[in-house]
Amino acid sequence: MTQRLHMVFGGELKNPTTKEFRNSDEIDIVGIYPNYEAAYSAWKAKAHQTVDNAHTRYFIAHLHRLRDEDHAASPTEELG
């Protein structure tokens, strides 16, 4: 099975109708997970903890989509 990494992160937004963080230095990196199901579980737990703050949001980033899986090395790997 192919590994599909996901990252859960969030924090306080400038405006609850946007996705711009109030202070990017304070973004909460919850963790990186091996699949969507594990990431969703972590996201849901953090979202429930902050349900009373309308300005706080958590997101799931699909890290596996940052790689070009059709090529042996992505441009990021070539920089190293």
Phi and psi in radians as a Rosetta constraint file:
Dihedral C 1 N 2 CA 2 C 2 CIRCULARHARMONIC -1.336 0.35
Dihedral N 2 CA 2 C 2 N 3 CIRCULARHARMONIC 2.355 0.35
Dihedral C 2 N 3 CA 3 C 3 CIRCULARHARMONIC -1.337 0.35
Dihedral N 3 CA 3 C 3 N 4 CIRCULARHARMONIC 2.328 0.35
Dihedral C 3 N 4 CA 4 C 4 CIRCULARHARMONIC -2.193 0.35
Dihedral N 4 CA 4 C 4 N 5 CIRCULARHARMONIC 1.559 0.35
Dihedral C 4 N 5 CA 5 C 5 CIRCULARHARMONIC -1.251 0.35
Dihedral N 5 CA 5 C 5 N 6 CIRCULARHARMONIC 2.473 0.35
Dihedral C 5 N 6 CA 6 C 6 CIRCULARHARMONIC -2.341 0.35
Dihedral N 6 CA 6 C 6 N 7 CIRCULARHARMONIC 2.497 0.35
Dihedral C 6 N 7 CA 7 C 7 CIRCULARHARMONIC -2.035 0.35
Dihedral N 7 CA 7 C 7 N 8 CIRCULARHARMONIC 2.385 0.35
Dihedral C 7 N 8 CA 8 C 8 CIRCULARHARMONIC -1.877 0.35
Dihedral N 8 CA 8 C 8 N 9 CIRCULARHARMONIC 2.245 0.35
Dihedral C 8 N 9 CA 9 C 9 CIRCULARHARMONIC -2.623 0.35
Dihedral N 9 CA 9 C 9 N 10 CIRCULARHARMONIC 2.853 0.35
Dihedral C 9 N 10 CA 10 C 10 CIRCULARHARMONIC -3.132 0.35
Dihedral N 10 CA 10 C 10 N 11 CIRCULARHARMONIC -3.002 0.35
Dihedral C 10 N 11 CA 11 C 11 CIRCULARHARMONIC 2.812 0.35
Dihedral N 11 CA 11 C 11 N 12 CIRCULARHARMONIC -2.913 0.35
Dihedral C 11 N 12 CA 12 C 12 CIRCULARHARMONIC -1.456 0.35
Dihedral N 12 CA 12 C 12 N 13 CIRCULARHARMONIC 2.284 0.35
Dihedral C 12 N 13 CA 13 C 13 CIRCULARHARMONIC -1.646 0.35
Dihedral N 13 CA 13 C 13 N 14 CIRCULARHARMONIC 2.691 0.35
Dihedral C 13 N 14 CA 14 C 14 CIRCULARHARMONIC -1.114 0.35
Dihedral N 14 CA 14 C 14 N 15 CIRCULARHARMONIC -0.678 0.35
Dihedral C 14 N 15 CA 15 C 15 CIRCULARHARMONIC -2.524 0.35
Dihedral N 15 CA 15 C 15 N 16 CIRCULARHARMONIC 2.296 0.35
Dihedral C 15 N 16 CA 16 C 16 CIRCULARHARMONIC -1.124 0.35
Dihedral N 16 CA 16 C 16 N 17 CIRCULARHARMONIC -0.203 0.35
Dihedral C 16 N 17 CA 17 C 17 CIRCULARHARMONIC -1.612 0.35
Dihedral N 17 CA 17 C 17 N 18 CIRCULARHARMONIC -0.005 0.35
Dihedral C 17 N 18 CA 18 C 18 CIRCULARHARMONIC -2.107 0.35
Dihedral N 18 CA 18 C 18 N 19 CIRCULARHARMONIC -3.124 0.35
Dihedral C 18 N 19 CA 19 C 19 CIRCULARHARMONIC -2.076 0.35
Dihedral N 19 CA 19 C 19 N 20 CIRCULARHARMONIC 0.434 0.35
Dihedral C 19 N 20 CA 20 C 20 CIRCULARHARMONIC -1.662 0.35
Dihedral N 20 CA 20 C 20 N 21 CIRCULARHARMONIC 2.160 0.35
Dihedral C 20 N 21 CA 21 C 21 CIRCULARHARMONIC -1.300 0.35
Dihedral N 21 CA 21 C 21 N 22 CIRCULARHARMONIC 2.514 0.35
Dihedral C 21 N 22 CA 22 C 22 CIRCULARHARMONIC -1.087 0.35
Dihedral N 22 CA 22 C 22 N 23 CIRCULARHARMONIC -0.775 0.35
Dihedral C 22 N 23 CA 23 C 23 CIRCULARHARMONIC -2.491 0.35
Dihedral N 23 CA 23 C 23 N 24 CIRCULARHARMONIC 1.901 0.35
Dihedral C 23 N 24 CA 24 C 24 CIRCULARHARMONIC -1.178 0.35
Dihedral N 24 CA 24 C 24 N 25 CIRCULARHARMONIC -0.326 0.35
Dihedral C 24 N 25 CA 25 C 25 CIRCULARHARMONIC -1.243 0.35
Dihedral N 25 CA 25 C 25 N 26 CIRCULARHARMONIC -0.280 0.35
Dihedral C 25 N 26 CA 26 C 26 CIRCULARHARMONIC -1.889 0.35
Dihedral N 26 CA 26 C 26 N 27 CIRCULARHARMONIC 0.303 0.35
Dihedral C 26 N 27 CA 27 C 27 CIRCULARHARMONIC -1.141 0.35
Dihedral N 27 CA 27 C 27 N 28 CIRCULARHARMONIC 2.297 0.35
Dihedral C 27 N 28 CA 28 C 28 CIRCULARHARMONIC -1.561 0.35
Dihedral N 28 CA 28 C 28 N 29 CIRCULARHARMONIC 1.943 0.35
Dihedral C 28 N 29 CA 29 C 29 CIRCULARHARMONIC -1.570 0.35
Dihedral N 29 CA 29 C 29 N 30 CIRCULARHARMONIC 1.836 0.35
Dihedral C 29 N 30 CA 30 C 30 CIRCULARHARMONIC -1.242 0.35
Dihedral N 30 CA 30 C 30 N 31 CIRCULARHARMONIC -0.779 0.35
Dihedral C 30 N 31 CA 31 C 31 CIRCULARHARMONIC 2.828 0.35
Dihedral N 31 CA 31 C 31 N 32 CIRCULARHARMONIC 3.035 0.35
Dihedral C 31 N 32 CA 32 C 32 CIRCULARHARMONIC -1.993 0.35
Dihedral N 32 CA 32 C 32 N 33 CIRCULARHARMONIC 2.342 0.35
Dihedral C 32 N 33 CA 33 C 33 CIRCULARHARMONIC -2.181 0.35
Dihedral N 33 CA 33 C 33 N 34 CIRCULARHARMONIC 2.633 0.35
Dihedral C 33 N 34 CA 34 C 34 CIRCULARHARMONIC -1.312 0.35
Dihedral N 34 CA 34 C 34 N 35 CIRCULARHARMONIC -0.222 0.35
Dihedral C 34 N 35 CA 35 C 35 CIRCULARHARMONIC -2.749 0.35
Dihedral N 35 CA 35 C 35 N 36 CIRCULARHARMONIC 2.932 0.35
Dihedral C 35 N 36 CA 36 C 36 CIRCULARHARMONIC -1.122 0.35
Dihedral N 36 CA 36 C 36 N 37 CIRCULARHARMONIC -0.671 0.35
Dihedral C 36 N 37 CA 37 C 37 CIRCULARHARMONIC -1.049 0.35
Dihedral N 37 CA 37 C 37 N 38 CIRCULARHARMONIC -0.786 0.35
Dihedral C 37 N 38 CA 38 C 38 CIRCULARHARMONIC -1.169 0.35
Dihedral N 38 CA 38 C 38 N 39 CIRCULARHARMONIC -0.704 0.35
Dihedral C 38 N 39 CA 39 C 39 CIRCULARHARMONIC -1.134 0.35
Dihedral N 39 CA 39 C 39 N 40 CIRCULARHARMONIC -0.717 0.35
Dihedral C 39 N 40 CA 40 C 40 CIRCULARHARMONIC -1.094 0.35
Dihedral N 40 CA 40 C 40 N 41 CIRCULARHARMONIC -0.712 0.35
Dihedral C 40 N 41 CA 41 C 41 CIRCULARHARMONIC -1.076 0.35
Dihedral N 41 CA 41 C 41 N 42 CIRCULARHARMONIC -0.773 0.35
Dihedral C 41 N 42 CA 42 C 42 CIRCULARHARMONIC -1.163 0.35
Dihedral N 42 CA 42 C 42 N 43 CIRCULARHARMONIC -0.732 0.35
Dihedral C 42 N 43 CA 43 C 43 CIRCULARHARMONIC -1.052 0.35
Dihedral N 43 CA 43 C 43 N 44 CIRCULARHARMONIC -0.806 0.35
Dihedral C 43 N 44 CA 44 C 44 CIRCULARHARMONIC -1.082 0.35
Dihedral N 44 CA 44 C 44 N 45 CIRCULARHARMONIC -0.731 0.35
Dihedral C 44 N 45 CA 45 C 45 CIRCULARHARMONIC -1.084 0.35
Dihedral N 45 CA 45 C 45 N 46 CIRCULARHARMONIC -0.791 0.35
Dihedral C 45 N 46 CA 46 C 46 CIRCULARHARMONIC -1.193 0.35
Dihedral N 46 CA 46 C 46 N 47 CIRCULARHARMONIC -0.683 0.35
Dihedral C 46 N 47 CA 47 C 47 CIRCULARHARMONIC -1.093 0.35
Dihedral N 47 CA 47 C 47 N 48 CIRCULARHARMONIC -0.696 0.35
Dihedral C 47 N 48 CA 48 C 48 CIRCULARHARMONIC -1.187 0.35
Dihedral N 48 CA 48 C 48 N 49 CIRCULARHARMONIC -0.573 0.35
Dihedral C 48 N 49 CA 49 C 49 CIRCULARHARMONIC -1.174 0.35
Dihedral N 49 CA 49 C 49 N 50 CIRCULARHARMONIC -0.472 0.35
Dihedral C 49 N 50 CA 50 C 50 CIRCULARHARMONIC -1.965 0.35
Dihedral N 50 CA 50 C 50 N 51 CIRCULARHARMONIC 0.327 0.35
Dihedral C 50 N 51 CA 51 C 51 CIRCULARHARMONIC -1.066 0.35
Dihedral N 51 CA 51 C 51 N 52 CIRCULARHARMONIC -0.450 0.35
Dihedral C 51 N 52 CA 52 C 52 CIRCULARHARMONIC -1.424 0.35
Dihedral N 52 CA 52 C 52 N 53 CIRCULARHARMONIC -0.129 0.35
Dihedral C 52 N 53 CA 53 C 53 CIRCULARHARMONIC -1.944 0.35
Dihedral N 53 CA 53 C 53 N 54 CIRCULARHARMONIC 1.835 0.35
Dihedral C 53 N 54 CA 54 C 54 CIRCULARHARMONIC -1.134 0.35
Dihedral N 54 CA 54 C 54 N 55 CIRCULARHARMONIC -0.337 0.35
Dihedral C 54 N 55 CA 55 C 55 CIRCULARHARMONIC -1.535 0.35
Dihedral N 55 CA 55 C 55 N 56 CIRCULARHARMONIC -0.155 0.35
Dihedral C 55 N 56 CA 56 C 56 CIRCULARHARMONIC -1.725 0.35
Dihedral N 56 CA 56 C 56 N 57 CIRCULARHARMONIC 2.255 0.35
Dihedral C 56 N 57 CA 57 C 57 CIRCULARHARMONIC -2.372 0.35
Dihedral N 57 CA 57 C 57 N 58 CIRCULARHARMONIC 2.609 0.35
Dihedral C 57 N 58 CA 58 C 58 CIRCULARHARMONIC -2.116 0.35
Dihedral N 58 CA 58 C 58 N 59 CIRCULARHARMONIC 2.597 0.35
Dihedral C 58 N 59 CA 59 C 59 CIRCULARHARMONIC -2.318 0.35
Dihedral N 59 CA 59 C 59 N 60 CIRCULARHARMONIC 2.768 0.35
Dihedral C 59 N 60 CA 60 C 60 CIRCULARHARMONIC -1.988 0.35
Dihedral N 60 CA 60 C 60 N 61 CIRCULARHARMONIC 2.115 0.35
Dihedral C 60 N 61 CA 61 C 61 CIRCULARHARMONIC -1.756 0.35
Dihedral N 61 CA 61 C 61 N 62 CIRCULARHARMONIC 2.287 0.35
Dihedral C 61 N 62 CA 62 C 62 CIRCULARHARMONIC -1.519 0.35
Dihedral N 62 CA 62 C 62 N 63 CIRCULARHARMONIC 1.517 0.35
Dihedral C 62 N 63 CA 63 C 63 CIRCULARHARMONIC -1.063 0.35
Dihedral N 63 CA 63 C 63 N 64 CIRCULARHARMONIC -0.566 0.35
Dihedral C 63 N 64 CA 64 C 64 CIRCULARHARMONIC -1.112 0.35
Dihedral N 64 CA 64 C 64 N 65 CIRCULARHARMONIC -0.392 0.35
Dihedral C 64 N 65 CA 65 C 65 CIRCULARHARMONIC -1.357 0.35
Dihedral N 65 CA 65 C 65 N 66 CIRCULARHARMONIC -0.219 0.35
Dihedral C 65 N 66 CA 66 C 66 CIRCULARHARMONIC -1.344 0.35
Dihedral N 66 CA 66 C 66 N 67 CIRCULARHARMONIC -0.265 0.35
Dihedral C 66 N 67 CA 67 C 67 CIRCULARHARMONIC -1.698 0.35
Dihedral N 67 CA 67 C 67 N 68 CIRCULARHARMONIC 2.537 0.35
Dihedral C 67 N 68 CA 68 C 68 CIRCULARHARMONIC -1.616 0.35
Dihedral N 68 CA 68 C 68 N 69 CIRCULARHARMONIC 1.702 0.35
Dihedral C 68 N 69 CA 69 C 69 CIRCULARHARMONIC -1.299 0.35
Dihedral N 69 CA 69 C 69 N 70 CIRCULARHARMONIC -0.121 0.35
Dihedral C 69 N 70 CA 70 C 70 CIRCULARHARMONIC -1.463 0.35
Dihedral N 70 CA 70 C 70 N 71 CIRCULARHARMONIC -0.163 0.35
Dihedral C 70 N 71 CA 71 C 71 CIRCULARHARMONIC -2.109 0.35
Dihedral N 71 CA 71 C 71 N 72 CIRCULARHARMONIC 2.670 0.35
Dihedral C 71 N 72 CA 72 C 72 CIRCULARHARMONIC -1.086 0.35
Dihedral N 72 CA 72 C 72 N 73 CIRCULARHARMONIC -0.624 0.35
Dihedral C 72 N 73 CA 73 C 73 CIRCULARHARMONIC -2.398 0.35
Dihedral N 73 CA 73 C 73 N 74 CIRCULARHARMONIC 2.371 0.35
Dihedral C 73 N 74 CA 74 C 74 CIRCULARHARMONIC -1.396 0.35
Dihedral N 74 CA 74 C 74 N 75 CIRCULARHARMONIC 2.834 0.35
Dihedral C 74 N 75 CA 75 C 75 CIRCULARHARMONIC -0.980 0.35
Dihedral N 75 CA 75 C 75 N 76 CIRCULARHARMONIC -0.565 0.35
Dihedral C 75 N 76 CA 76 C 76 CIRCULARHARMONIC -1.118 0.35
Dihedral N 76 CA 76 C 76 N 77 CIRCULARHARMONIC -0.785 0.35
Dihedral C 76 N 77 CA 77 C 77 CIRCULARHARMONIC -1.111 0.35
Dihedral N 77 CA 77 C 77 N 78 CIRCULARHARMONIC -0.578 0.35
Dihedral C 77 N 78 CA 78 C 78 CIRCULARHARMONIC -1.195 0.35
Dihedral N 78 CA 78 C 78 N 79 CIRCULARHARMONIC -0.440 0.35
Dihedral C 78 N 79 CA 79 C 79 CIRCULARHARMONIC -1.224 0.35
Dihedral N 79 CA 79 C 79 N 80 CIRCULARHARMONIC -0.524 0.35
